[in-house]
Amino acid sequence: MKYSILLICFLFSYSLLGKAQIPPIPLPKNTEHMTTVDSGSIRVWYALNPLKVSEPKTYDDLQRLDIGSHLSKYYSYFVYNSDSLVTMWGKQNRNAQSTPTRLGVRGKTSHYWSEYHYSEYFKNFSSNSLTEYSRMPMYLHQENCQYTEQMPIQGWKIHKDTLVILGYCCQKATCTFRGREYTAWFSIDIPISNGPWKFGGLPGLILKVFDTERLFVYECIRIEQYKNKFPITFYNDYNKYKKRKRKEVLQLQREVNENFLRIAGITLRSGKLPERKPHYYLELE
């Protein structure tokens, strides 16, 4: 019954707004159903495509890099915070007939699903590998999937240019990675070979990175160092995500973005679908 009500609400908002509100956000996860897989002492915050760094509502997303002893985790704070608030709301309103799907601060693209919001990336330092857990939109949770690849190599070229970010002197590096050209600013004052998303491989933490078209801009807004380590967690159901190859997951994500209604088996009474703004992909190959 709950899923039927959500479907009706989704289709109503779809026709009412006259624009594609697809793919819809997934149902929230219960943040109490998680296992600690490592502990960290450094947490790095990145704004994704900020219009104004001082205003989180102007971001596409606010993302975090948790760096542990054995692995690092990169994920959306907006999504995690929303899931945490929904989990708490559910505990306080156990008799409610329905629950909210989203709570807390939202970015400018938080009203629909995007792989950049709903994927989590774990870099395993021991095996030198990266695993993406891709959480699919509503009605497609059975297609939640994962893949593991060797740690991506960006092949950076380091330049002499410098820039100060958050008080750290950063050096410029450029590369071509999976179809896009990137510029990164990293600081050897933070000798951690890591960064947002899949980026890494430089002799210092990447504090800012963007492609030549500036379709994707990751900008560090805060670095936190903890005396007492915090847990790095893993959703228990990640072990049930379907194992696929990287390109299979990328193709599925592309199909969801471009043909969600067909894949989800949803038929609208209107024969025409509203136009949706272009969706850009980080990996082109």
N, C-alpha and C positions, 0 to 999 in steps of 0.2 A: 504493500500500500504506500509506504514512504517513497519508494522509487517512482511509483505512478504519479504521485503528487509532484515530485521534483520534475518529472518529464513534462507535465502539464504546465508548470511554472516556466520551465525553460522555453517551451514552444510559444507560450503567450508573450514572454519578453522578446523573443525572436521576432515575432510579427509586429509587436507594438512599436519597437524601436526602429524598425525599417532598415536595420543593418544586421550583419551576421554576428550574433553573439556566440560564435562557435570557434573552436571546440570549448565546451563549458569546463569549469574547474572540476577536479575530481572530488569525490566525497572525502571529508577530512579523515586523517589518520588519528588513532589514539596514541598520544605521546607517552602513555604509561606502558605501552607494549614495545619496549625497546631494551636492547642489551648493550652493556658497556663493552666496547672492543679495544679501547685504549684510553690513555689519559693524556691531556695536553696542558701546556703552560703558556702557549701563545695563541691568540685568536686575532685574526686580521679581518677587517670589515671592508667590503667593496661596494660602491654604488655602481649599478649597471645602467648606463645611458642616462646619467643625471642631467636635467635641465638646469638645476641649481643645487649645488652640493649641500648647501645648508638646509634644504627642504626635501626630506625623504619622499614626500608625496609626488615629487617630480621625477623620481627614479622609475625605470622599468622594474627594477628589483633592488633589494638590499640583500647582499650575499655575504656569507662568512666562510673563512678558511680556518679550520681548527687543526692545529699541528701537534701531533703526538710523537711518541717515541718510535712507534712502528709504522704509523700510517698518518695520513691527513685526510680530512673530510671537507668537501666544498659543497655548499647547499644554500638554499634560499632562506634567509631569516624571516622574511614576510610570511612565507608558507609555514615554516616551523612555528612561528609565533601564533599564527592563526589556528593551527592545529592544536597547539597547547591551550589556547583560550577556549576553543570548542570542547576539548576534553574536560576542562575545568567546568565549563557551562553544563555539560552533560552530567557531571557528578552532582552539581547543585540543583539540577532540574530533572531528576530521574523519571518523573511521571509525565514529562512533556510528550506530546504526540509527535512532535517533529523537532529537529535540531537545526541550528544555523549551519550553513556550509562554509562561512567565512566570517572572521572577526578580526579586529585590530587594524593597524595601519595598512593601507593599500597603495601600491604604486600606480602609475598611470596606465599600466597594461594588466592589472591584477584581476580584471573582470572576466578574463578568458584563459584557457589553458595554454601554456607554452612549454616546450621541452626545456627551455632555459630556466624556468621557475620550478618545474616538477621533476627534474633529474638531480640525483646526488652522485658525487664523484669521490671515490676513495682511491688514494694513491698508496700502494703498499711498498714501503721502502725495502723490505727484505726480498721480495720477489721482483722488484722493479716493474710493477704492473699497475694498471689503472682499471677500475671497474666502475661502470656507469649503471645506476639503477634508475630506469625510466618508468615513471608513474603516469599512466595514461588517464585521459579525461573521463568524466562521468559516462557510464554505460559501456566503457571499454576496459574496466578494471581487470578483466580476465586476460587482457593483452599486456599487462605489466611485464616488463622484460629487463634483462640485464645482459651485459657482455663484458668480457675482460680482454684487454690488449696489453702488449708490452708498453712500458712508459713511453709516450710519444716524444719524439725528438724534433725540436723546432729548427735546429741548425742556425743558431743565432750568429749574427755578425755584430761585434761590439764596436761602438764608435767613441770618439773623445768627447762628444757633447755631454753637458751636465745640466741638471735641473734639480731644484730643491722641492721636495714634496714632504709635507708634514714635518719639516725640520731636518729631513734626511737628504744628504747629497746623493743624487741618483745619476746613473750613467745610461746612455742611450744604447739600445740594441735593436736590430731589425731582422726579420726573417720572412720567409714564405712558408706557410703551413696549411696544407690541405685546401689549396685553392685561394687563399687570401694572404695579402701582405700585411704584416704587423710591425708596429713600433712599440717597444717596451722601454720603461724606465725602471731600473733596478738599483738597489743600494747594497754595496758591499759592507756597509755598517751593520746590516742585518744579514749575516752570512748563512742564509737559509735558501737552498735552491728550490724555490717553490713559487707559486703565484696563483692567481684566479683561474678557474676552469681547468683546462688541461695544461696551462702554461707552466714552465719551469725550465730547469737546465742552465740557468745563469748563476754566476758566483755571488748571488745575493737575492734577496726577496724582491719580486716584481711588485711595484707599488702602483703602476699605471701601464695599461696596454690597450691599444686600439688598432683597428684595421684602417687602411688608407681611405676608405669611404666614410669612416666613423659611423658605421652602422652598429658596431659593437665597441663600447668604451667601458672599460673596467677601471675604476679609480678608487684607490685606497682612501678611506676617510678616517680610519682609526686603527691603532695597533694596541692590543691589550696583552700585558704580561702578568701572569698570576704566580704568586708564591705558593699557593695551594692548588694543585692540579685539578682541572675539571674533567668530567667524563666525556669521552667521545663515543657516541652511541650509534646503534644500527637497528633499524626497524626489524622486528622478529619475522615479519612476513617477507622480507627480502629474499629469504631462502626459497620461497615459493615462486619468485619471478622467473618467467621462462628464459632459458639461456639461448641466446642468439649470437650471431656474428655482428660486429660493429656496423657494417654496411646494411645488414638486415634491419637493425634498430633504426638507423638513419632513414631508411626507406619507409619504414612504418611511421615514423614521426612525420615525414613529409606527406604521406597519404592522409594521416589524421588531420594535419593542417589544411589540406586542400580538398579532402573528400570525407569530412567527418560524418555527415548524415548518412552517406551511402555505407560507410564501414560500420556504423552503429546500427544500421537497419532502420533508420527513422525516415518516414515519409511525411512530407508536409502536404496540406491540401492545395496550396498554391503550387503551380507548376514551375515557377521561377524562383531561384535562390537569390537573395540580396547579395550585392557585391561586398567583398571584404578587402580591407587594406592589404597590400602585399606583405607577405611574411618572408623574412630573410633568414638564410641558413648560415650558421657558423662554418660548417664543414661542407665544402663543395665537391670533395672527392674522397 
